[in-house]
Amino acid sequence: MKAVVQRCSWARVHCRTEDGEDCTADAGPGMLILLGVMKGDSELEARKLAARIARFRFFADEAGKMNLSALDLGREVVVVSQFTLAADGRSGRRPSFDRAAPPATAEPLYELFVAELRQLGLETSCGRFGASMRVELENDGPVTFALEESPSEGRPGNPL
C-alpha cells in the first residue's frame, strides 16, 4: 500500500460519480493523503499504514522542528483513492498498472484505511472510490512524503 502524504493549510476534493452525483470533502489545516492499494495488500497493511500516518511526526512544534503528528494536534484529513500510485513507468512511455489491486479488493481496503484513521481519532473526510475527482490543496511547507507498507516477505502477493 502506498501513500503520498502532504501537510496542508487546507485541502478539498470534488467528486462526480457515474450517476452524476456531486460530493465535496475538505479539511484544514491538516493533511491530504493520496492512497494506492497494491496487489497483495491486506487489512494488515491498511491498519499499519493508517496508524503510521496518524502518528507520523511532520508538523512543527514550538521550536519549528517536525516533532508533532496529526493526532498530537487534532488535525483534519482528506483521503483520496489514487490507483496511479501503483504505476510502473520504468520502461517505455506508457505506465503499467499491473501492480494495482483490482477495485473489488482495493475499495474495501481503502474504506478500512479511512475507518482506521477515524477510529484513531482523526476527523477524516474522503473522495469517492472510483469517481472522477478534482483535488485542490495549499501545501504547507511544502511538505510531502511518500510512505509505503508492503506485505511481509513470504506472504502471497509479495515477490521474494
N, C-alpha and C positions, 0 to 999 in steps of 0.2 A: 504494500500500500504506500502510495506516495502522496505527499502534501507540499504545497507551496504556501507558506505562512507569511503574511505581510502585516506588519504593525501599521495601524492606520488611525487617522483622526476621525474618519468616517468611511463607511463602505455601503454600497447599495447594489442590489441585483434586481433586474426587471425580467420577468418570465412571461412567456406566452406559450400555452400548451397547445397541443394539436387540435383541441376543440375550441381554441380561440380565447380561452380564459386567461386573463392577465393576473399577475401577482407581483408584489414588490416586497422585498425584505431589506432591512437596513440595520446598521449598528454604528456605534461610535461614541467615544473612542474605544478602540479595541483591536480586533484582528480580522482579516479576511483569510479564509482557508480554502484553497483550491484542492480538491481531493480526487485522486485517481486510484481506482481499485484494479489490482493486477490479478492475472490468473494465479491460482494457488493461495490467494489471501483467504483468511477465515475470520471468524469472530474474534479470535485471539489477537490478530494484527489490528483489527478495528479498535478493540478496547485498549491495547497497549499504546497505539498512536494517539488516541484521544487523550489518554492520561498524560502522555509525554508532552503533547502540545499545551494542554491546560496548565501544566506546571513548568513549561519552558520559560526560562528567565531571560526575556529580551525586552522588557520595559525598564526604563530608567528609574533608579532610586533617587533620593535627595541629593546624592553626590554626582548624579549623572551617569552612574555605572549601570550596565544591564544586569540587575540583580533581582528584579521582580517579575512575577508571572501574571497572566491574565486573572488567575484565581486570587492571587495576592491583592490585586487592585479592583476586583469585581468588574472587569471589562466585558464588553459585549463581543459577540462573534457572529460573522456571516460565513456560512459554509456553502460552497458551490461544487457540484459534481463536475469533474474535468477529466474525461476519459483520455484526452490527448496527452496527459502526463505519462501514459503508458507507451507513447510513440517511440519507435526506434528509427532514428534518422541517420544512422551510421553509414549507410550505403545508398547510393542513388540520390535522386532529387525528390522523392516522394516518401513520406513517413509510412512505416508499417505499424499497424495497431494490433498485431497478433498477440502482444503481451497483455492487452486489456482484457479484463474479465467480462464475460457476456452480461448483458443487462439483468438477466434473471438471477445472477449471482451478485453482481455489483450493487444493485439497488438495495437489497436488504442490508448489505454491509455498510453502505453509505448511511442508511437510516439508523443503523446501530451506532455508528460513529457519532452522529448528531445526538442521539439519545444519551450516549455516554457523556458527552460534553455537558448536556443539561443535567444529568444525574450528579455530575461533579460540582454543579452549582453555577455554571456559566449561562448567562442569558444568550441563547443561540437562536438565530433565525437562519433560514436557508432558501436556496433556489429550489427549483423543481427538477428532480432527476429526469434526464432525457429531454427536457424542454429547451427551446431556443431561449438564450439568455443574453442580456447585456449587463456587464459588470462595471461599476464605477467605484473609485476609491481615491482618497487622498492619503498616499503613503507617507507615514510619519518617519522621517529619517533621511532618506528612505532606508527601511529595514525590512529585508526579505530573506527567508530561509527556506531551503528545500530539505525536507525531512522524509525519511523512509523507514518503514517497519517491514522487514522481509520475513517470509515463513522460515522457521527453523530448518537447519540442514537435515536432510534425510526425509523431510515431510513431502507428501505428494505435491506436485506443482512447483517444487523448488529444485532446480538442477544443481547437482553437487559439483 
